[in-house]
Amino acid sequence: MAKVCGICGKGPVFGHNVSHANNKTRKVWYPNLHKIKTLKAGRTIHMKVCSRCLRSGLITKAA
């Protein structure tokens, strides 16, 4: 799955841009993902992880 955090499952959010004249157009907000090497079960794997999971220390980075 693309554009989804491998830890928390955060993904795209859909909505509308609303102009001053109340015109509505489609809008997508994507999570801030980073492709990093992590240690999981003693192995090094690549994961897409959102910045919140990185910042809160939910993963251990591989060297």
PyMOL CGO cylinders between C-alpha atoms (Angstrom):
from pymol import cmd
from pymol.cgo import CYLINDER

trace = [
    CYLINDER, 0.00, 0.00, 0.00, 1.36, 3.38, -0.96, 0.3, 1, 1, 1, 1, 1, 1,
    CYLINDER, 1.36, 3.38, -0.96, 1.26, 6.57, 1.13, 0.3, 1, 1, 1, 1, 1, 1,
    CYLINDER, 1.26, 6.57, 1.13, 0.40, 4.76, 4.37, 0.3, 1, 1, 1, 1, 1, 1,
    CYLINDER, 0.40, 4.76, 4.37, 2.49, 4.71, 7.56, 0.3, 1, 1, 1, 1, 1, 1,
    CYLINDER, 2.49, 4.71, 7.56, 3.83, 1.24, 8.36, 0.3, 1, 1, 1, 1, 1, 1,
    CYLINDER, 3.83, 1.24, 8.36, 3.45, 1.77, 12.13, 0.3, 1, 1, 1, 1, 1, 1,
    CYLINDER, 3.45, 1.77, 12.13, 0.21, 3.64, 12.83, 0.3, 1, 1, 1, 1, 1, 1,
    CYLINDER, 0.21, 3.64, 12.83, -1.59, 3.14, 9.49, 0.3, 1, 1, 1, 1, 1, 1,
    CYLINDER, -1.59, 3.14, 9.49, -2.08, 6.86, 8.89, 0.3, 1, 1, 1, 1, 1, 1,
    CYLINDER, -2.08, 6.86, 8.89, -3.07, 7.48, 5.26, 0.3, 1, 1, 1, 1, 1, 1,
    CYLINDER, -3.07, 7.48, 5.26, -4.50, 10.13, 2.94, 0.3, 1, 1, 1, 1, 1, 1,
    CYLINDER, -4.50, 10.13, 2.94, -7.44, 12.27, 4.07, 0.3, 1, 1, 1, 1, 1, 1,
    CYLINDER, -7.44, 12.27, 4.07, -9.97, 13.55, 1.52, 0.3, 1, 1, 1, 1, 1, 1,
    CYLINDER, -9.97, 13.55, 1.52, -11.94, 16.76, 1.55, 0.3, 1, 1, 1, 1, 1, 1,
    CYLINDER, -11.94, 16.76, 1.55, -12.60, 19.96, -0.39, 0.3, 1, 1, 1, 1, 1, 1,
    CYLINDER, -12.60, 19.96, -0.39, -10.90, 23.25, -1.07, 0.3, 1, 1, 1, 1, 1, 1,
    CYLINDER, -10.90, 23.25, -1.07, -13.60, 25.86, -0.48, 0.3, 1, 1, 1, 1, 1, 1,
    CYLINDER, -13.60, 25.86, -0.48, -13.20, 29.25, -2.15, 0.3, 1, 1, 1, 1, 1, 1,
    CYLINDER, -13.20, 29.25, -2.15, -14.61, 32.56, -0.95, 0.3, 1, 1, 1, 1, 1, 1,
    CYLINDER, -14.61, 32.56, -0.95, -17.41, 32.07, -3.52, 0.3, 1, 1, 1, 1, 1, 1,
    CYLINDER, -17.41, 32.07, -3.52, -18.11, 28.66, -1.91, 0.3, 1, 1, 1, 1, 1, 1,
    CYLINDER, -18.11, 28.66, -1.91, -16.84, 26.71, -4.93, 0.3, 1, 1, 1, 1, 1, 1,
    CYLINDER, -16.84, 26.71, -4.93, -15.70, 23.25, -3.86, 0.3, 1, 1, 1, 1, 1, 1,
    CYLINDER, -15.70, 23.25, -3.86, -12.88, 21.29, -5.53, 0.3, 1, 1, 1, 1, 1, 1,
    CYLINDER, -12.88, 21.29, -5.53, -11.39, 17.95, -4.52, 0.3, 1, 1, 1, 1, 1, 1,
    CYLINDER, -11.39, 17.95, -4.52, -8.41, 18.01, -2.15, 0.3, 1, 1, 1, 1, 1, 1,
    CYLINDER, -8.41, 18.01, -2.15, -6.18, 15.27, -0.70, 0.3, 1, 1, 1, 1, 1, 1,
    CYLINDER, -6.18, 15.27, -0.70, -3.91, 15.67, 2.32, 0.3, 1, 1, 1, 1, 1, 1,
    CYLINDER, -3.91, 15.67, 2.32, -1.06, 13.14, 2.48, 0.3, 1, 1, 1, 1, 1, 1,
    CYLINDER, -1.06, 13.14, 2.48, 0.84, 12.15, 5.64, 0.3, 1, 1, 1, 1, 1, 1,
    CYLINDER, 0.84, 12.15, 5.64, 4.47, 13.24, 6.01, 0.3, 1, 1, 1, 1, 1, 1,
    CYLINDER, 4.47, 13.24, 6.01, 6.16, 9.88, 5.26, 0.3, 1, 1, 1, 1, 1, 1,
    CYLINDER, 6.16, 9.88, 5.26, 9.87, 9.04, 5.38, 0.3, 1, 1, 1, 1, 1, 1,
    CYLINDER, 9.87, 9.04, 5.38, 11.43, 5.92, 3.88, 0.3, 1, 1, 1, 1, 1, 1,
    CYLINDER, 11.43, 5.92, 3.88, 13.83, 4.59, 6.51, 0.3, 1, 1, 1, 1, 1, 1,
    CYLINDER, 13.83, 4.59, 6.51, 15.66, 1.42, 7.51, 0.3, 1, 1, 1, 1, 1, 1,
    CYLINDER, 15.66, 1.42, 7.51, 14.31, -0.06, 10.74, 0.3, 1, 1, 1, 1, 1, 1,
    CYLINDER, 14.31, -0.06, 10.74, 15.04, -3.02, 12.96, 0.3, 1, 1, 1, 1, 1, 1,
    CYLINDER, 15.04, -3.02, 12.96, 12.09, -5.39, 13.28, 0.3, 1, 1, 1, 1, 1, 1,
    CYLINDER, 12.09, -5.39, 13.28, 12.44, -8.82, 14.88, 0.3, 1, 1, 1, 1, 1, 1,
    CYLINDER, 12.44, -8.82, 14.88, 16.22, -8.60, 14.58, 0.3, 1, 1, 1, 1, 1, 1,
    CYLINDER, 16.22, -8.60, 14.58, 16.17, -7.89, 10.84, 0.3, 1, 1, 1, 1, 1, 1,
    CYLINDER, 16.17, -7.89, 10.84, 16.73, -4.69, 8.87, 0.3, 1, 1, 1, 1, 1, 1,
    CYLINDER, 16.73, -4.69, 8.87, 13.79, -3.72, 6.66, 0.3, 1, 1, 1, 1, 1, 1,
    CYLINDER, 13.79, -3.72, 6.66, 12.72, -0.61, 4.73, 0.3, 1, 1, 1, 1, 1, 1,
    CYLINDER, 12.72, -0.61, 4.73, 9.51, 1.04, 5.94, 0.3, 1, 1, 1, 1, 1, 1,
    CYLINDER, 9.51, 1.04, 5.94, 7.54, 4.16, 5.19, 0.3, 1, 1, 1, 1, 1, 1,
    CYLINDER, 7.54, 4.16, 5.19, 7.00, 5.83, 8.55, 0.3, 1, 1, 1, 1, 1, 1,
    CYLINDER, 7.00, 5.83, 8.55, 5.22, 9.10, 9.33, 0.3, 1, 1, 1, 1, 1, 1,
    CYLINDER, 5.22, 9.10, 9.33, 7.10, 11.87, 11.10, 0.3, 1, 1, 1, 1, 1, 1,
    CYLINDER, 7.10, 11.87, 11.10, 5.00, 11.53, 14.26, 0.3, 1, 1, 1, 1, 1, 1,
    CYLINDER, 5.00, 11.53, 14.26, 6.00, 7.87, 14.72, 0.3, 1, 1, 1, 1, 1, 1,
    CYLINDER, 6.00, 7.87, 14.72, 9.65, 8.79, 14.12, 0.3, 1, 1, 1, 1, 1, 1,
    CYLINDER, 9.65, 8.79, 14.12, 9.52, 11.65, 16.60, 0.3, 1, 1, 1, 1, 1, 1,
    CYLINDER, 9.52, 11.65, 16.60, 7.78, 9.67, 19.34, 0.3, 1, 1, 1, 1, 1, 1,
    CYLINDER, 7.78, 9.67, 19.34, 10.31, 6.84, 19.16, 0.3, 1, 1, 1, 1, 1, 1,
    CYLINDER, 10.31, 6.84, 19.16, 7.94, 4.04, 18.11, 0.3, 1, 1, 1, 1, 1, 1,
    CYLINDER, 7.94, 4.04, 18.11, 10.65, 2.55, 15.87, 0.3, 1, 1, 1, 1, 1, 1,
    CYLINDER, 10.65, 2.55, 15.87, 14.36, 1.82, 16.17, 0.3, 1, 1, 1, 1, 1, 1,
    CYLINDER, 14.36, 1.82, 16.17, 16.48, 3.00, 13.26, 0.3, 1, 1, 1, 1, 1, 1,
    CYLINDER, 16.48, 3.00, 13.26, 19.02, 0.62, 11.73, 0.3, 1, 1, 1, 1, 1, 1,
    CYLINDER, 19.02, 0.62, 11.73, 22.58, 1.80, 11.19, 0.3, 1, 1, 1, 1, 1, 1,
]
cmd.load_cgo(trace, "trace")
